[in-house]
Amino acid sequence: MSTLEVVNPRTGIVDYRVEAADPQTVASAAQRLRAAQESWAKDVEHRVTTLNRWAEALEEHSAALIEALIQDTGRRLLSHIEVTGMANRVRYWTERFPALIAAPGEGRSESAANVSYRHQLVPYPLVGVISPWNFPMTLSLVDTIPALCAGCAVLLKPSEITPRFAAALKESIHAVPELEGVFNVVVGAAETGSALIDQVDMICFTGSVPTGRKVAVRAAENFIPACLELGGKDPAIVLADADLDGAADAILRSAAGSCGQACMSVERIYVHQSRFDAFLQALVERAEATEFNTPDIHRGCLPPFIDQRQAGKVGAQLEDALAKGAILHSGGKPEEINGGYWMAPTILSELRDDMLLMQEETFGPVLPLTPFASDEEALALANDSNYGLSGSVFGAPDHALAVAEKLEVGAVGINDASMTALIHDVEKQSFRLSGLGPSRMGDTGLMRFFRRKALMMQHDAPAPLAVLDEAGLPR
């Protein structure tokens, strides 16, 4: 085994070390999970009871989980939100899933009236989950919980950038022995993740497009399905009839919240030319009123970069844009403060399509503004992207809805931004490079963990081989 050294994002100091699981450790964990999965899948009532006990255990271990997430991410409020909402997420699914899977379907075949059928839902025995560093607990469990409800066993690998919470999560699992048999956590980097994909029957991955490609290739080599939730370059369109104050509030919250480290953060802003100057002013006023939450973590709404390498990537995008003629209105490059890296909301205009920050995912609090003259131009600009995760449209409801229907993304917030961060019961799929596979939201978020097996009953005598006699066809 190798040792992972973990950096505290607020101080830049390595203050945590953990042993990475090697391929043999991963294989052994997978073998144990498979051994317990069959009985887990047979008893719906047992799954409900066990998972509800785990919800209680999550609440009992909430203080340790929150503290670990604070150290992992440098964020206090969002760490509380990640942990306190998770027990309710478990209960949401335990209340909902029994009815969802109770009647998978039966009937008579329309192509052969003498054949009846019944469907059987067969869970994938072992599901692998590989989660990212930006919302460590939320994105670890958004796939895990419904997979467990479906009757799968789950092997989770959180990001090596934010692994501290894994120990507290394991303690909550250990408190429910029946769950411990079908849910395990392994910590590690690329080698551990690759080994995990080789051991599972389905993989759920959240992260970057380059890594997602590697996951998809490995999954294809193993002939297993892959559910990929990847990056975004989310556009926001501010129409001529938009409420500028509401739009400015929502867009700044989306783009700068969590230091822009969310896949559904607004990263491109298109504003009708008649409202451009007014909106720019409103956005700058709000941006300049924000504060870093350092040195006191108990105040301020701008947290640090979690992965300090990301600060360098965002800074490079900013330098590229300024070198190519972009105008800076507020903010500036990432800055080191007390060992951590922080960045004020950075507002730019005079953008060009060949600038990196207009093409690549930024994952930082950068707000590039571009004017447009018509709805058609706004849509052409917004749809000119390799990504298609989500987007936003601000304007009079009917007008905004008409524009939203033409955005080539998987979800559109109308008169708000980053709505998929809070709305989990509405199905949506990612377009283009932003993802692959069924929706992780809504009821499909659970049903995707089943294979649908058909049991077909012949009610007449089966046809003999003679029906295939060539003599039966006229010359």
C-alpha positions in Angstrom: 0.0 0.0 0.0 1.0 3.6 -0.6 0.4 6.6 1.6 -1.8 9.5 0.5 -0.8 13.0 1.7 -3.7 15.3 2.0 -3.5 19.1 1.9 -5.7 21.3 4.1 -7.2 23.8 1.6 -7.2 26.6 4.2 -3.6 26.4 5.2 -1.8 24.6 2.3 -0.3 22.2 4.9 -0.3 18.4 4.6 -2.1 17.5 7.8 -3.6 14.2 7.0 -2.2 10.9 5.7 -4.1 7.7 4.9 -3.1 4.4 3.3 -4.4 3.8 -0.2 -6.1 0.6 -1.0 -4.1 -1.6 -3.4 -5.8 -3.8 -6.1 -5.8 -6.9 -3.8 -7.5 -4.9 -1.0 -10.1 -3.7 -3.5 -10.7 -7.3 -4.8 -11.0 -8.7 -1.2 -13.6 -6.0 -0.3 -15.6 -6.7 -3.5 -15.6 -10.5 -2.8 -17.0 -9.9 0.7 -19.7 -7.6 -0.6 -20.8 -10.0 -3.3 -21.1 -12.8 -0.7 -23.7 -10.7 1.3 -25.6 -9.1 -1.7 -27.9 -12.0 -2.6 -29.6 -12.2 0.7 -29.7 -8.3 0.9 -31.6 -8.2 -2.4 -34.2 -10.7 -1.4 -35.8 -8.8 1.5 -37.3 -5.3 0.9 -38.5 -4.9 4.4 -35.0 -5.7 5.8 -33.5 -3.1 3.5 -35.9 -0.5 4.6 -35.3 -1.2 8.3 -31.5 -1.4 7.9 -31.2 1.8 5.9 -33.4 3.7 8.3 -31.1 2.6 11.1 -28.2 3.9 9.1 -30.0 7.3 8.8 -30.0 7.4 12.5 -26.3 6.5 12.6 -25.5 9.3 10.2 -27.2 11.7 12.6 -25.3 10.3 15.5 -22.0 10.7 13.7 -22.9 14.1 12.2 -20.4 16.0 14.3 -17.5 13.9 13.2 -18.6 13.9 9.5 -19.0 17.7 9.5 -15.6 18.3 11.1 -14.0 16.0 8.6 -15.7 17.8 5.7 -14.6 21.2 7.0 -11.0 20.0 7.0 -11.5 18.4 3.6 -13.1 21.4 1.9 -12.4 24.5 4.0 -16.1 25.1 4.1 -18.3 25.3 7.2 -21.8 26.0 6.1 -21.8 23.7 3.1 -20.3 20.9 5.2 -23.2 21.2 7.6 -25.6 21.2 4.6 -23.9 18.1 3.1 -24.2 16.1 6.3 -27.5 17.2 7.8 -29.4 16.6 4.6 -28.1 13.1 4.1 -30.2 11.2 6.7 -33.4 12.7 5.1 -32.1 11.6 1.7 -31.9 8.0 3.0 -35.4 8.3 4.4 -36.8 9.8 1.2 -35.7 6.7 -0.7 -36.7 4.1 1.9 -40.2 5.6 1.9 -40.4 5.7 -1.9 -38.6 2.7 -3.3 -40.8 -0.2 -2.1 -43.8 1.0 -4.2 -41.6 1.7 -7.2 -40.4 -1.8 -7.5 -43.5 -3.6 -6.3 -45.1 -4.0 -9.8 -42.5 -4.2 -12.5 -45.1 -5.1 -15.1 -47.1 -8.0 -16.6 -49.5 -8.6 -19.4 -50.1 -10.3 -22.8 -47.8 -9.8 -25.7 -49.3 -7.7 -28.5 -47.3 -9.7 -31.1 -48.3 -13.1 -29.8 -51.6 -13.2 -28.0 -50.9 -16.7 -26.7 -47.9 -15.5 -24.7 -48.2 -13.8 -21.4 -45.2 -12.2 -19.6 -44.1 -10.9 -16.3 -41.1 -8.7 -15.6 -38.6 -9.3 -12.9 -36.2 -6.6 -11.6 -32.7 -8.0 -11.1 -30.3 -5.6 -9.3 -26.7 -5.4 -10.4 -24.9 -7.3 -7.7 -22.1 -4.9 -7.1 -22.1 -1.2 -8.0 -18.9 0.9 -7.9 -19.1 4.6 -7.0 -16.2 7.0 -7.7 -16.9 10.4 -6.4 -15.2 13.9 -6.7 -13.7 16.3 -4.3 -16.0 19.3 -4.6 -19.0 17.9 -2.6 -17.4 14.8 -1.1 -20.2 13.3 0.9 -23.2 14.4 -1.3 -21.7 13.1 -4.5 -20.5 9.9 -2.8 -24.0 9.0 -1.6 -26.3 10.4 -4.4 -25.7 7.1 -6.2 -24.9 4.9 -3.2 -28.3 5.3 -1.4 -30.6 4.3 -4.3 -28.3 1.5 -5.3 -28.5 0.0 -1.8 -32.3 0.5 -1.9 -32.4 -1.5 -5.2 -30.7 -4.4 -3.5 -27.1 -3.8 -4.8 -24.0 -4.0 -2.8 -21.9 -0.8 -3.1 -18.1 -0.2 -3.1 -17.3 3.5 -2.8 -14.1 5.3 -3.6 -14.1 9.0 -2.6 -11.6 11.5 -4.1 -8.0 11.3 -2.8 -8.2 15.1 -2.5 -10.9 14.9 0.2 -10.7 11.5 1.9 -10.9 12.6 5.6 -14.7 12.1 5.8 -14.4 8.4 4.8 -13.3 7.4 8.3 -16.4 8.9 9.9 -18.6 7.5 7.2 -17.2 4.0 7.8 -18.0 4.5 11.5 -21.6 5.2 10.7 -21.7 2.0 8.5 -20.0 0.0 11.2 -22.8 1.0 13.6 -25.3 -1.0 11.4 -23.7 -4.5 11.0 -26.3 -5.6 8.4 -25.3 -2.6 6.2 -21.6 -3.2 6.7 -21.9 -6.5 4.7 -23.1 -4.7 1.6 -21.5 -1.3 1.7 -17.8 -0.6 2.0 -15.4 2.4 1.4 -11.9 2.2 0.0 -9.6 5.2 -0.2 -7.1 5.7 -2.9 -6.1 7.5 -6.1 -6.1 6.4 -9.8 -4.8 2.8 -9.1 -7.5 2.2 -6.6 -10.2 3.5 -8.9 -9.1 1.4 -11.8 -9.0 -1.7 -9.6 -12.5 -0.9 -8.4 -13.9 -0.7 -12.0 -12.4 -4.2 -12.7 -14.4 -5.7 -9.7 -17.9 -4.3 -10.1 -20.9 -4.9 -12.3 -21.8 -1.2 -12.8 -19.9 2.0 -12.3 -21.1 5.4 -11.3 -18.5 8.2 -11.8 -18.7 11.9 -11.1 -15.8 14.0 -12.2 -14.0 15.6 -15.1 -14.4 14.7 -18.8 -10.8 13.4 -19.3 -11.1 11.0 -16.4 -14.7 10.1 -17.4 -13.4 9.0 -20.8 -10.9 6.7 -19.1 -13.7 5.3 -16.8 -15.9 4.7 -19.9 -13.2 2.9 -21.7 -12.4 0.7 -18.8 -16.1 0.0 -18.2 -16.5 -1.0 -21.9 -13.5 -3.3 -21.7 -15.3 -5.0 -18.8 -18.7 -5.0 -20.5 -20.4 -3.1 -17.6 -22.6 -0.1 -17.8 -21.2 3.3 -16.8 -23.2 6.2 -15.5 -21.1 9.3 -15.9 -21.8 12.8 -14.5 -19.1 15.0 -15.9 -18.2 18.7 -16.4 -20.3 21.7 -17.5 -19.9 25.1 -19.0 -23.3 26.3 -18.0 -24.7 29.3 -19.8 -27.1 31.9 -18.3 -29.2 34.0 -20.6 -30.5 37.4 -19.3 -33.4 38.5 -21.6 -34.5 42.0 -22.2 -37.5 41.5 -19.9 -35.6 40.0 -17.1 -35.6 41.2 -13.4 -32.0 42.3 -13.3 -31.8 42.2 -9.5 -33.0 38.7 -9.3 -30.8 37.6 -12.2 -27.7 39.2 -10.6 -28.4 37.6 -7.2 -28.9 34.1 -8.7 -26.0 34.2 -11.2 -23.5 35.5 -8.6 -24.6 32.9 -6.1 -24.2 30.2 -8.8 -20.9 31.3 -10.2 -19.1 32.3 -7.0 -20.7 30.0 -4.4 -18.3 27.4 -3.2 -15.6 29.4 -5.1 -17.3 28.2 -8.4 -16.4 24.6 -7.7 -19.6 23.0 -8.9 -20.3 21.4 -12.2 -23.6 23.4 -12.5 -22.0 26.7 -11.7 -22.8 29.4 -14.3 -19.7 29.9 -16.4 -21.0 31.9 -19.4 -23.4 34.9 -19.2 -25.2 36.3 -22.2 -27.1 39.6 -21.6 -29.4 41.5 -23.9 -27.6 44.5 -25.2 -30.3 46.9 -23.9 -29.7 45.7 -20.3 -26.0 44.9 -20.5 -24.6 48.0 -18.7 -27.2 47.9 -16.0 -26.7 44.2 -15.4 -22.9 44.6 -15.3 -23.2 47.3 -12.7 -25.6 45.3 -10.6 -23.3 42.3 -10.8 -20.2 44.3 -9.9 -21.8 45.9 -6.9 -22.8 42.5 -5.5 -19.4 41.0 -6.3 -17.5 43.7 -4.5 -19.6 43.4 -1.4 -18.6 39.7 -0.9 -15.9 38.7 1.6 -13.6 35.7 2.0 -14.3 33.6 5.0 -10.7 33.8 6.2 -9.1 34.1 8.7 -12.4 33.6 10.5 -14.3 30.6 9.0 -17.5 31.7 10.8 -18.0 34.7 8.5 -17.8 35.5 4.8 -19.3 33.6 1.9 -16.3 32.9 -0.3 -14.4 29.7 0.6 -11.0 28.6 -0.7 -10.1 26.4 -3.6 -10.2 22.9 -2.4 -7.6 21.6 -4.8 -4.9 24.2 -4.9 -3.9 23.0 -8.4 -7.3 24.2 -9.6 -6.4 27.8 -8.6 -3.5 27.6 -11.1 -5.8 26.4 -13.9 -8.3 29.2 -13.3 -5.5 31.7 -13.1 -4.2 30.5 -16.5 -7.6 30.9 -18.1 -7.8 34.5 -16.7 -4.4 35.4 -18.0 -5.2 34.0 -21.4 -8.4 36.1 -21.6 -6.8 39.3 -20.5 -3.9 38.7 -23.0 -6.5 38.4 -25.8 -8.3 41.6 -24.9 -10.8 40.8 -22.2 -11.7 43.7 -19.8 -11.6 43.1 -16.1 -14.4 44.8 -14.1 -14.1 43.2 -10.7 -11.9 40.7 -8.9 -8.7 39.3 -10.2 -6.4 36.3 -10.2 -6.3 33.7 -7.3 -4.3 34.9 -4.3 -2.6 33.1 -1.5 -3.8 34.0 1.9 -2.4 32.2 5.0 -1.4 29.2 2.8 -4.8 28.7 1.1 -5.8 30.0 -2.3 -8.8 32.3 -2.6 -10.4 34.2 -5.5 -12.9 37.1 -5.5 -15.8 36.9 -8.0 -14.1 38.0 -11.3 -16.2 39.8 -13.9 -15.0 40.2 -17.5 -16.4 41.6 -20.7 -15.1 41.8 -24.3 -14.8 38.1 -24.6 -13.8 36.0 -27.7 -14.7 32.5 -28.6 -11.0 31.5 -28.7 -10.4 32.3 -25.1 -9.9 29.3 -22.8 -12.5 30.5 -20.3 -15.2 30.5 -23.0 -14.4 26.9 -24.1 -13.0 24.9 -21.1 -14.7 24.2 -17.8 -13.4 26.9 -15.3 -14.4 25.6 -11.9 -13.7 28.9 -10.3 -15.6 32.2 -9.6 -15.2 33.7 -13.1 -18.2 35.5 -14.7 -17.6 36.3 -18.4 -20.4 38.6 -19.8 -21.3 38.9 -23.5 -24.1 41.0 -25.0 -26.5 39.8 -27.6 -29.0 41.4 -29.9 -31.7 38.8 -30.3 -33.0 35.5 -28.8 -31.6 33.6 -31.7 -28.1 35.1 -31.2 -28.3 34.3 -27.5 -29.2 30.7 -28.2 -26.5 30.3 -30.9 -23.9 31.6 -28.4 -25.1 29.5 -25.5 -25.4 26.3 -27.6 -21.9 26.7 -29.0 -20.2 24.4 -26.5 -19.0 20.8 -26.1 -20.9 20.6 -22.8 -24.6 20.3 -22.1 -25.1 19.9 -18.4 -27.5 22.6 -17.4 -28.3 26.3 -17.9 -30.5 29.2 -16.9 -32.8 31.7 -18.5 -34.0 34.9 -16.9 -37.0 36.8 -18.2 -40.8 37.1 -18.3 -42.0 33.5 -17.7 -43.5 32.6 -21.1 -40.6 34.3 -22.9 -38.0 32.6 -20.8 -39.7 29.2 -21.2 -39.7 29.6 -25.0 -35.9 30.3 -24.9 -35.2 27.5 -22.4 -36.9 24.9 -24.6 -34.2 25.6 -27.3 -31.2 25.4 -25.0 -29.2 22.2 -25.7 -28.7 21.1 -22.1 -30.1 18.5 -19.7 -31.8 20.9 -17.3 -32.7 24.6 -17.4 -33.5 26.8 -14.4 -36.0 29.6 -15.3 -35.5 32.7 -13.2 -33.0 30.9 -11.0 -29.6 29.2 -11.4 -28.0 25.9 -10.3 -31.4 24.5 -9.5 -30.3 20.9 -9.9 -28.1 21.4 -6.8 -31.3 21.4 -4.7 -34.0 19.7 -6.9 -33.3 15.9 -6.8 -36.7 14.5 -7.7 -36.9 15.8 -11.3 -35.3 13.6 -13.9 -32.8 15.0 -16.3 -30.0 13.7 -18.5 -26.7 15.3 -19.5 -26.1 16.4 -23.1 -22.9 16.1 -25.1 -19.7 15.7 -23.1 -21.4 16.4 -19.8 -22.5 12.9 -19.1 -23.6 9.4 -20.1 -26.4 7.1 -19.0 -29.8 7.4 -17.3 -30.8 10.2 -15.0 -29.5 10.0 -11.5 -32.4 12.3 -10.4 -36.0 11.3 -10.0 -37.3 7.7 -9.9 -34.8 6.7 -12.6 -32.1 7.4 -10.1 -33.1 4.1 -8.5 -34.5 2.1 -11.4 -31.2 2.3 -13.4 -29.7 -0.1 -10.9 -32.0 -2.9 -12.1 -31.9 -5.1 -15.2 -35.4 -5.9 -16.5 -35.8 -9.6 -17.0 -38.8 -10.9 -19.0 -40.5 -14.2 -18.0 -42.6 -15.3 -21.0 -45.2 -18.0 -20.8 -46.5 -19.9 -23.8 -50.2 -20.9 -23.3 -50.6 -22.9 -26.6 -48.6 -25.8 -27.9 -45.2 -24.7 -29.0 -44.5 -24.7 -32.7 -42.6 -27.8 -34.1 -39.6 -27.6 -36.3 -41.9 -28.3 -39.3 -43.1 -24.8 -39.4 -39.7 -23.9 -40.9 -40.0 -26.5 -43.7 -39.1 -24.7 -46.9 -41.9 -26.7 -48.6 -44.3 -24.4 -46.8 -43.4 -21.4 -49.0 -45.0 -21.2 -52.5 -42.6 -21.5 -55.4 
